[in-house]
């Protein structure tokens, strides 16, 4: 009976010692505090996140228009410039349409910072 009581007492003392010592992570965070902020997150509801369709259509249209200008090497330069400019314009136009159709959510993000 005495050995049973001694064993229970030893377990009780050991478990209190284990509970009272905070883990190393908690000790390290004593000189830190948590900073949280609400962040607005945009979710694009499109299958073409890279706007490849708008860029491609714009480049083709710009190239066709540029091809109508100039002659000789100037015509080639105008075609390339039209394709580049049209590709950029098409990309921006598609981005504008995607932004109008995007949904926005607010997420809470937290991080630990040093004191």
C-alpha positions in Angstrom: 0.0 0.0 0.0 2.9 2.4 0.9 4.6 1.7 -2.4 1.3 2.4 -4.3 1.0 5.8 -2.5 4.6 6.6 -3.2 4.2 5.8 -6.9 1.1 8.0 -7.1 2.9 10.9 -5.3 6.0 10.5 -7.6 3.8 10.7 -10.7 1.9 13.7 -9.4 5.1 15.6 -8.6 6.6 14.7 -12.0 3.5 15.7 -13.9 3.4 19.1 -12.1 7.0 19.8 -12.9 6.4 18.9 -16.6 3.3 21.2 -16.7 4.9 24.1 -15.0 7.9 24.4 -17.4 6.7 26.2 -20.5 7.9 24.9 -23.9 10.9 26.4 -25.5 8.7 28.1 -28.2 6.7 29.9 -25.5 9.9 31.0 -23.7 11.3 32.4 -27.0 8.1 34.3 -27.6 8.2 36.2 -24.3 10.1 39.0 -26.1 7.7 39.0 -29.0 4.2 40.1 -29.6 1.6 39.2 -32.2 0.5 41.7 -34.8 -2.7 41.0 -36.7 -4.2 43.0 -39.6 -7.1 42.6 -42.0 -5.9 42.2 -45.6 -8.1 42.6 -48.6 -7.6 39.7 -51.0 -8.7 39.8 -54.7 -9.9 36.6 -56.2 -10.0 36.7 -60.0 -12.9 34.7 -61.4 -11.3 33.8 -64.7 -9.6 30.8 -66.3 -7.1 33.1 -68.0 -5.2 34.6 -65.0 -2.2 35.6 -67.2 -4.4 37.4 -69.7 -3.0 35.5 -72.6 -6.1 35.8 -74.7 -6.2 39.6 -74.4 -2.5 39.8 -75.2 -2.7 37.5 -78.2 -5.8 39.2 -79.7 -4.3 42.6 -79.1 -1.0 41.6 -80.7 -2.6 40.2 -83.8 -4.9 43.3 -84.2 -1.9 45.7 -83.6 0.2 43.8 -86.0 -2.4 43.9 -88.7 -2.9 47.6 -88.2 0.9 48.2 -88.2 1.3 46.3 -91.4 -0.9 48.8 -93.2 1.6 51.6 -92.4 4.8 52.3 -94.2 6.7 50.3 -96.8 9.9 48.2 -96.9 11.8 48.0 -93.6 9.4 50.7 -92.2 6.5 48.4 -92.8 8.2 45.6 -90.9 9.1 47.9 -88.0 5.5 49.2 -88.0 4.1 45.7 -87.9 6.4 44.7 -84.9 5.6 48.0 -83.1 1.9 47.5 -83.7 2.0 43.9 -82.4 3.9 44.9 -79.2 1.6 47.9 -78.6 -1.5 45.9 -79.4 -0.4 43.1 -77.1 0.2 45.5 -74.2 -3.2 47.2 -74.9 -5.0 43.9 -75.1 -3.4 42.8 -71.8 -4.5 46.0 -70.0 -8.0 45.8 -71.4 -8.5 42.2 -70.3 -7.0 43.1 -66.8 -9.6 45.9 -66.5 -12.4 43.5 -67.3 -11.1 40.9 -64.8 -10.8 43.5 -62.1 -14.5 44.5 -62.6 -15.5 40.9 -62.2 -13.2 40.0 -59.3 -14.5 39.3 -55.9 -12.8 40.7 -52.8 -12.6 39.1 -49.3 -11.0 40.2 -46.1 -8.6 37.8 -44.3 -7.1 38.3 -40.9 -3.3 37.6 -41.0 -1.2 37.5 -37.9 2.6 37.4 -37.4 5.0 37.5 -34.5 7.3 40.5 -34.2 10.2 41.2 -31.8 9.8 43.7 -29.1 
